[in-house]
Amino acid sequence: MQEVVIKTDKLTKRFGDFIATNEITFEVYAGEIFGFLGANGAGKTTAMRMLCGLSKPSSGQATIAGYDIYKETESIKKHIGYMSQKFSLYEDLTVMENIRFFGGIYGLTNKQIKEKIKNLAEKLGLQDQMRKLVGSLPLGWKQKLAFSVAVIHEPRIVFLDEPTGGVDPVTRRQFWDLIYEAADNGITVFVTTHYMDEAEYCNRISMMVDGVIKALDTPANLKAHYGAASIDEVFFELARGAKRSAD
Amino acid sequence: MQDVVLNQITKTYNKGAVRAVDEVSFSVDKGELFGLIGPDGAGKTSIFRMLTTLLLADSGMATVNGLDVVKDYKQIRSRVGYMPGKFSLYQDLSVEENLSFFATLFNTSIAENYDLIKPIYVQIEPFKNRRAGKLSGGMKQKLALCCALIHRPNVLFLDEPTTGVDAVSRKEFWEMLAGLKQQGITILVSTPYMDEATLCERIALIQSGKILSIDRPEAIINQYPETLYAIKAAHMSKLLHDLRSNPQVKSCFAFGEYHHVSFQRSDTNQEVQLLKYLQELQHVGLEIKQIQASIEDCFIRLMNKEHAGSRH
């Protein structure tokens, strides 16, 4: 039996009459790369905010890394990492300052931070850039650095919200190398993307439409089930009937 | 006739430290749907801003609709439509107010050009009293396109209209562009999504301010010089690693369900040898097939070539 790190049971979020996330039930296993797909407005961001302990559900249950989503949000935050395309690092701090800052926030000791700085500089080839402002780095480097910072405290789960938007095709692949490496080290990866080829890199994917999880399986099984040649086709099949298109 | 011409256009920032656009030349024919394909930071937005007369080039010259972007900037402004990458309409005005505001700016009215925007506008018309800031991403995009079209421009500039938009809405947007092309409007559109390249008549692949290639998408694909194979196995990340450490392999990268591989040598038994090598490494579920390159394959190859060249 695989260890479950995310478990939700009829998790729901209402905003007035609007049901953003409607009774979603699923499990994510330790060390898995889980793709969380859906059209704009399907309710992905709302669901992700609840899973990160940032938004209180209207009803339903969930545990993240074993912690309850209602009562133990602070413990959840300590055991997860988060990275989005929009906000990730402080542009007006240097590379080193960002690492030190986030390392400190996550409670790493000075000695651990020093080691992380050395390791990351080597791994990302950033030795000459450590004292440069993050704002001056090319987008691809920023995203790779942001990911490394999001897992600096070796969390159980890392949530990635469209991490590769607008990134060039070579860097996009290097970014996925980092994701694979994290997964190999036992970190569970929960990722959203609009690139359908990236959905193929996931162990399992879910597809959300109008607040509901319409499908959840391995990419191969989904394609077989819908008689589709690509995940793109599966997505069209499921999302075409969507009524909502809110952001 | 050419509706957009760039001749050796260069734009630098930070006193020359950043070469955002580096001697770029290309032209767009009248009525053509031309795509500028490249990642963030490639220089796409700078090019758009120079062509729409919002930014001055350091050097080089450019014309739009036969007019010089520096000398004739006033005339150009009334003849082009521009949809910036960042949503730039008035969030606190309603859908209809935004549209009539832009119509008024150009001395026209919604009624006068309704036929042009109709296929797009009908989709958001039910929400015409809603504030623009309260619209969904897909609806904002449609409103922005209507506002860029309301004065019936000759040339339409669309800067990353589909970024961050889901695959279904992206497809709908390209269908709208095909409709506008039928109306004879010249369209220059940029996108970071390589799969959208094939929807353009001609494309320029751009990276770090430099054009890598300009042609019809099919022609760029046909110019791909190597035989390309798609390969998969049960354990894909181990496969990638093993392929990269095989001396037979020239290049190898992940590509959705498969990895794409090209060989150092072109003789026919390369595939067979490779499969044998992988079987010895205990790979199961192996499948290999020859494939046609996609625009993304071409882009990766050109990027790596450019990168290797700049080191010498």
Interface residues (C-beta under 8 A of the other chain):
Chain A: G38 A39 N40 G41 P138 L139 G140 E162 G165 G166 V167 D168 P169 V170 T171 R173 W176 Y180 D184 H194 Y195 M196 D197 E198 A199 E200 Y201 P219 S230 I231 D232 F235 F236 A239 R240 A242 R244 S245 A246 D247
Chain B: G38 P39 D40 G41 A42 S136 G137 G138 M139 E160 T163 G164 V165 D166 A167 V168 S169 K171 P192 Y193 M194 Q207 M236 S237 F253 A254 F255 G256 E257 E296 F299 I300 M303 N304
